[in-house]
Amino acid sequence: MTEPDKADHKSGETGNWRSDIGPFLTMGMELAFAVVGMFFIGRWIDSWLDIAPWGMFGGLILGVVGGFIRFFRRAMSMGTGGQAKRGG
């Protein structure tokens, strides 16, 4: 039997596929946590101020908007190779 080709397990020259997709998984989790977290903060505000469902809707909207802003900024900086942060 021959040794399996190591190129099959690696993506380019940067390392294995797990380290290559790690930033993308992190971005997705950050977006999900922002939406879900702000949703539950909004529900807590509803119960505290007795203004249901407006706190929930407000928290959900803030979570979606804030999460997508963070997601797209990070995606754009990854797409340009970090040039956006360096100013060039």
SVG drawing of the C-alpha trace seen along z (x, -y; Angstrom):
<svg xmlns="http://www.w3.org/2000/svg" viewBox="-47 -54 51 56">
<polyline fill="none" stroke="black" stroke-width="0.4" points="0.0,0.0 1.2,-3.5 1.1,-6.4 -1.9,-8.7 -1.1,-11.8 -0.8,-14.6 -2.0,-17.2 -5.5,-15.6 -5.7,-16.7 -4.4,-20.2 -5.9,-23.2 -3.1,-25.2 0.0,-25.9 -1.7,-27.4 -2.5,-24.2 -5.4,-21.8 -9.0,-22.5 -10.1,-23.0 -7.9,-26.0 -9.0,-27.3 -12.7,-27.3 -12.3,-28.4 -12.7,-32.1 -15.9,-31.5 -17.4,-29.4 -16.5,-32.0 -18.3,-34.7 -21.4,-32.6 -21.4,-31.9 -20.9,-35.6 -23.9,-36.5 -26.1,-33.9 -25.1,-34.8 -25.7,-38.5 -29.2,-37.8 -30.2,-35.3 -28.5,-37.3 -30.3,-40.5 -33.6,-38.7 -33.4,-37.4 -32.2,-40.8 -35.3,-42.3 -37.5,-39.7 -36.0,-40.5 -36.7,-44.2 -40.3,-43.3 -40.8,-41.5 -39.0,-44.2 -40.9,-47.2 -44.1,-45.3 -44.0,-46.5 -44.2,-43.2 -43.5,-42.6 -41.7,-45.8 -38.5,-45.0 -38.3,-41.7 -38.7,-43.2 -36.2,-46.0 -33.6,-43.6 -34.1,-41.3 -33.7,-44.2 -30.6,-45.5 -29.1,-42.0 -29.7,-41.4 -28.4,-44.9 -25.4,-44.8 -24.6,-41.2 -24.7,-41.8 -22.6,-44.9 -20.0,-42.9 -20.3,-40.0 -19.9,-42.1 -17.0,-44.2 -15.2,-41.1 -16.0,-39.4 -14.8,-42.4 -11.5,-42.5 -11.0,-38.8 -11.7,-39.3 -9.2,-42.0 -6.5,-40.2 -6.7,-42.6 -5.9,-45.6 -8.9,-47.5 -7.4,-47.7 -4.0,-48.7 -5.5,-51.6 -4.3,-50.5"/>
</svg>
